[in-house]
Amino acid sequence: MAFADTIAAISTPLGEGGIGIVRLSGKKALKIVDQIFFSPRKKSLLNQPTYSLHYGFICDPKDGRKVEEVIVSVMRGPKSYTGEDVVEINCHSGLVPLREVLEIVLEKGARLAEPGEFTKRAFLSGRIDLSQAEAVIDIIKSKTEASLRVAMRQLEGQLSEKIYEIRNILLDVMCNLEAAVDFSDEDLETFSSKELVRRVREALKKLEQLIASAKSGKIYREGVKMVIVGKPNVGKSSLLNALLREKRAIVTSLPGTTRDIIEETVVVRGVPLRIRDTAGIRHPKDEIEKIGVSLSKESLRQADLILLVLDKSQPLSYEDELIFKEVKKEKTLVVLNKRDLPPVISREEVEGKGFKEVVEAAAIIPGGTEELEEKISEIVLFGLSFSPDDILVTNLRHIEALKKAKKDLKEALKTLLEGLPEEITATVLRDSINHLDEIIGRNVSEDLIDRIFSQFCIGK
């Protein structure tokens, strides 16, 4: 697909740094930059080969003033990121030089790119499919090496290959069914009913494997929501600091220091834990504390894992009992903190309250959270049957499309087993294929495409 206009944007974060890049894409990209690029060797960019670098200066066409010392990268379509001519002006990073270079580029005829428009052009030109384009967002937002590996496999097209595998099986079945209807009076060789059932079951099995990977994929991509909860002054903030290996939360001997939600991320065996340290849950004394307690309760409802912190050196109190009623015991790990002090609470006492997972910790002592960290990793990784090196479905849009495709496929299998007319089975199979096409971008609306690429930053 050829686009009429040429787009430009700053493709690196604004701020001081080593290098900043102004990127252009479109049929006039080379011509625009050639008009403002001065080469000490009198080079014209129009004559330069693809994948080449050129040293020189960007000059203001109004007065010939040298604006910035640069290296220009030339990448000719179709073998470029967008599939069309791409030029990248490598500048010194800084707000003023980058903006000045961009303004000159725009004055010479380029248009400011919309969010994600470079990647959108790569999709619309057919260089990548929609699932690969969405993987670009995941790469940018990766918080761990594991999540990066998952995103890279999707960018390489390995998820798309699986989708096409299933799609091709269904197309073969559908074509046979339609041929049996259209050429029923001719001696045309088609699959037997038994073979049709076998192939649909094969496709269904592959679909179910992809759907089964979604739990692992979601965890590697988004992480696990973990909430630290407990009454005031049991050591929640100290525990957060110990897990993060830094002093992130304020710690004092005064109860109720934490009034707001503090959220940080720590990595456990490749899985990001999004830890929330909450305000102590108790009867609030003022409006601010009331808001903090309300936020804590909302965090509990959203949590994948709850760390319920108790002070081992103090007997269970009415406030502790209030919290017991707020948490879901099946997703709660009880932490008996302050194990360095004379014990008052025992594991057996806590287990008697219905909690199955209990560990001890000493948040303020070096190494005092090792048992806790081991237990957290055990709980988080339990039941994950897929590793980051498998093909994982991580995107909610993809998961929903796969589930719809599975529903239709099961219906198609039922019609085959019941011996219903071929037209009915073919129609249901077509619906299943359409849902698969939504993932790779063969059957999506313009509104959906715009919504997906609006999630990107400008310049990508």
N, C-alpha and C positions, 0 to 999 in steps of 0.2 A: 504494500500500500504506500503510495506517494503522498506526502503532506505538502500543502501549498506554502506554508510558512516555515520560517526557521526560528527555533526557540533558543533561549539562553537563560542561564541562572548561575548563581554561585553554588557550587556543589560541595563545598567544605564548610564546617562550622565557622561562624563568625567569631573573631577573637584573635588574639596574638598567637602566632605559631610559626612553624618553619615554612609551610607551603599552603597557599590557598589556590583554588581552581575555579575559573569561570569556564563553564561548558556550553557549547553550542551544538545543535543538531538540526540538520535540514539541508535542502539542496543549495542554499546560499551560504552555508556555514563557512566554507573555505573562502569564498569571495569577500564576505564581510570582514573576516579577520585579515585577509591579505591587504585590504585597504588601510588598515591601521597598524600593520606590523612592519617594522623597519629591521632589516637584516644587515649586519655589517658586511656580509658577503653578497649583498644585493639579490638575495633569493626571492623568488615569488612562490608563495605557498601553493598556487594553482598548479605548479609543475612538479610538486614533490610527491613521492610515492607514499602509499599507505603505511601505517605503523612507523612513522619517522618523527624525529624530534628536531626542533630548530631553535637556535638561540637568537635573541634579538630584543627589541623594545616595542612596547605599545605606545603609539604616539597619538596625541589629540589632533584630529584632522583639521580643526579650526585654525591652529597656530603652529602645528608641527612639534609642539612641546613633547618631550619624552615623559610619559606618565609612569611607566613601570618597566623594569628589566624582567624579561620572561623567558620561558622555554615553551614553545608551542608544539603540541602533539597533534599529528594528522592521522585520522583513521577514516578511510573511505568506506562507504557502504558497498555491498550489503554486509561485509564482515566487520561490523562495529557493534557497539552495545545496542543502539537503536535500530540497526539495519540500514541507516542512511548515513550520509557524511557527518562525521563528528569531529569537532576541534576542541581541544582543551588548552586553555591558556593558564600555564602554571606560574603563579605570581608569588611574591612575598606575602605571607598571610598577615592580614590586618584589615580592619574595617574600611579604612579610607582607600587604600590602593585597590582592593577588590571592587568596592562600589564604583570607583571612578572608571575602572576598566569595563565593568558591566554597563554603566551608563553610556559609554562610548559605543559599545557593541549594539546597544538598543537604538542609539541614534542612527546607526548605519543600516538599520532595517530588521534587526532581530526582534522577536517578541518575548516578553518575560514568560518563562515556563510556569505552568500550573504545578501544584504538588503531584509528584509521581509521574509527570508527563514524559520524561525520558524512558522510564520503564514501560509506560503505557504504549509508547510508540514501538518499543521492542516487541510487545505482545501483538499489537495490531499489524505489524509488518510480518508476523509469523516466525520471528526468530526464537521466541519462547512461548509456551502456552500459559494459561492463566494461573495454574498451580505453581509453575516456576516463578512467575512474577510475584506471587504472594510470598514465595520463599525468600525473596529479597528483603521483605520487611522483617521476616524472622531472623535473617542473618544480622541485620542492623541492630535488632533488639536482643540478640543472644546475650545471656548473662553467664553462661558456662561453656566450657569446651564441648560438653555433651550436647547442649542445645544447638551449638554451632554445627556439629557434625550432622545432627538430624536435619537442619535447614539446608546444609550443603547437598545432602543426598536428594532432597526435593528439588533444589535448583538444578542439579545435574539431570533431572528428568526421570529419576527412578520411580517415583510415585506415579508419574504419567505413564510409564511403561506398564505398570501393574494395571492401571485403569484401561489402557488400550488392550491388554491381554484379555481382560474380562469382556470388554466391548466387542472384540473380534469374535469371541466365542458366541456371544449373543447375536451378532450380525449373521454369522453362519447359520445359526438355528432359525432366525427370522427369515432369511432368504430361502431356506428350504421349505418353510411353512408357506410362504407366499408363492413359491414356485409350484407347490402341490395344489394350491388353489387356482392359480392362473393357467396352469397347463395340466389340469386334471384329466383332460381327454387325450393327452399324449403320453407316450411311454417314456417318461422322464425319470431318471434315477435320482431318488432323494433319500435322506436319512430315514432309517426305520424309527418307529416310535420309541423303541428301547434306546437307540443312539441319541435321539433328541433329549430324552430324560437324563441320560448320562451326562451330556454336555451342559445342560442347565444346572444339574447338581454340581458339576465341576466349577462353573462360574459362581454359583452360590457359595461354595466353600471358599473360593478366593476372596469373595466379597466379605464374608464373615471374618476371615483372617485380618483383613484391613481394618474392619470395625473393631476387632479385638485389640488392635494396636493403639487405639485412640486413648485409652487410659494412660499408657506409658507415654505416648506422644504429648498429651496435655501436661503431664508432670514435667517432662524434660523441657517443654517450651515455656510453660507459665510458672512452674514451680509449685510448691506446696504452701498453702496458707496456714501458718502456725501462729496461734495466739497464746501469749503468756498471760495467765489470769490468776488472781488470788486476792486475799484481803490486803489492806495496806500494811507495809513494813515487813513483808515476809521474804523480801529479797528478789522481787521480780526484775527490777532494773539492774541489779547486780548480776543476775542471771543472763540478761540480755547482753550486758557488757562482756561477760565471760565468753559467751558464744560468739560474739563478734570480734573478740580479741582487741577491743578498744573501748574507751569510755564514751559511749554514745548517749546514755541516759544519766540524768542527775541522780546521785545517790546521797541521801542524808538519813539521819536517825529519826527524822520527823515523818510520821505516817501521812500518806496521801500526797507525796511530792509530785507524782505523775498525775496530771489533770487531763492530759490529752493523749491521743494515740500516737505512739512512736513506731514507725515501720522501717525495717532494714532488711537486707538480703544477705544470707550466708549460704555457702555451697557445702553440701554434704554428699560426698561420693558422686559428684557430677550433677546432683539435683539441687536446684536453688530452693532454699527455704525462705519464704517471705514472712519474717517474724514481726509480730505486732506485740508491743508491750502496752498493756492497757492500764487504765486507772483502776484502783482497787474497787471491787464491788462491795458496797455496804449501803446503809441508809445515808443518803447525802445530807450534808449540813448546810449547803448553800446552792445557789443556782448553777454556778460553774461546775461544782462537783456533781450535781445532778446530770448535767450534760455529759460529763466524762463517764459516768456509770452507764448512761444510756448508750453511748458509743461502744463501751465495753461489751454490753449485751448483744449489740448488733454484730460485733466482730465474732462473738462466739457462734452466732447462727451461720456465719459465712465460713468458719474455719474448717480446714481439712484435718488438722491435728491441734489439740488443746493441751498446753502445758499448765496443769493446775499446781501452783506452788503453795506448799504448806511449810510453816516454820516447825521443824522437827523438835525444837527445844521448848515449844509451848503446847499446851493441850488444845484439842479441837474446840473451837468456839462457835457461838451462834452465827457469826459472820461466815465461818467456813461452811456451816451447814446450809446457809443461804446460797452459796456458790455451788454446792453439790447439786442443788435443785436446778441450777441454770445450765449446767453442762451436760452434754450427751456422753454417758460413761463409755460407750463403745469407741469413741474417738478421743478419749482423754488419757494422757499420761500424767500421773501424779508424781511431782517432784518433792521429796522430803528434803528441803533445803536446811542449811546450817547444821550439817551433820558433825561439824567440828565442835559443837556445843553439847553438853550433857543431854541425852535423848529423853523425850517425854512421849512422843508419838512413835508407834512401831508400824512396820509394814503391815503386819497382821490386822491392826486396828483399821487401817485405811482400806485394805482389801475387804474387810468386813462391811464396808460401806458400798460394796459393789464394784469397786475399781479393780481391773485385772492387771493393769500395767503400773508398776510403782518402782521408782528408782530413788537413790539418795544422791545428794550433791552438796558441795560447799562452794558457793559462787565466788567468794572472796579469796579463796586459796588457790594458788597455781596448780593446775591439774585437777581441780575439784569438780570438774564437769565431764570427765572422761567417760564415766559410766552412763551419764545422761546422753552424751553425744552418740555413743554406740547404740543405745536403745532407740534414739530418734532415727538413725540411719536404718536400723533393723525394721522399724515400723514403716518408714517411708518407702523402702525398697521392697517390702514384702508384697508378693503377688504381682510384681512387675515381671512379666514373662518376655518382655522385649527390651533389647539394649539399644543404645544410640546408633549402633551400626546396622540395625534392622531398618526396613522401610516402615516408617511410622506416620500415621495420620495425626496431624497436630492442629489442624484448622477446623473450627466449629462448623463453618460453611461446608467443608468437605464431608465432615462426619454426618451432617444432616442429609446431604445428597446421597451418601452411601446407604444410609438407613432407608431412605425412600426407594432407592434402587433395589435393595434387598426385599422390601415389602412387595414390590411389583414382581420381582423374580420368583418369590415364593408362590405368588398367585399364578404366575405362568406355569410353574411346576405342577400346581394343583390341577390346572386345566388340562395339562398333558396327561396326567395320571387318570383323570376322569374321562378322557377321550372326547373332550369338547371340540367344536369346530376349530380348524387351524386359524381362521381369521381372529378369533377371540384371543388365542395364545399370542399371535403375532402383534396384536394391538397392545397387550400388556408388556410384551418384550420391548416394544418401541418406547413405552413410557420409562422402562428401566434404563434403556440406553440414553434417553434424554437426560435423566438424572446424572448419569456418569459424565455426559457431555458438559453439564454445568460445572464440573470440577476443572476440566481442562480448557473450558472457554469456548466450546463449539456451539453451545446453546445457552447464551446468557444475554440479558437485556443491556442496553446502553446505560441505563440507570445503575445497574449493579456494577458494571465496569467502572463507571465514574465514582461510585461509592468506595470500591476497593482501592482505587489509586489515590483517592483523596486522603487515605491514611498515611501516604508517603510524605516525606519532607520535600520542600522545593529543591530542585537540583538533582534528584535521584530518578 
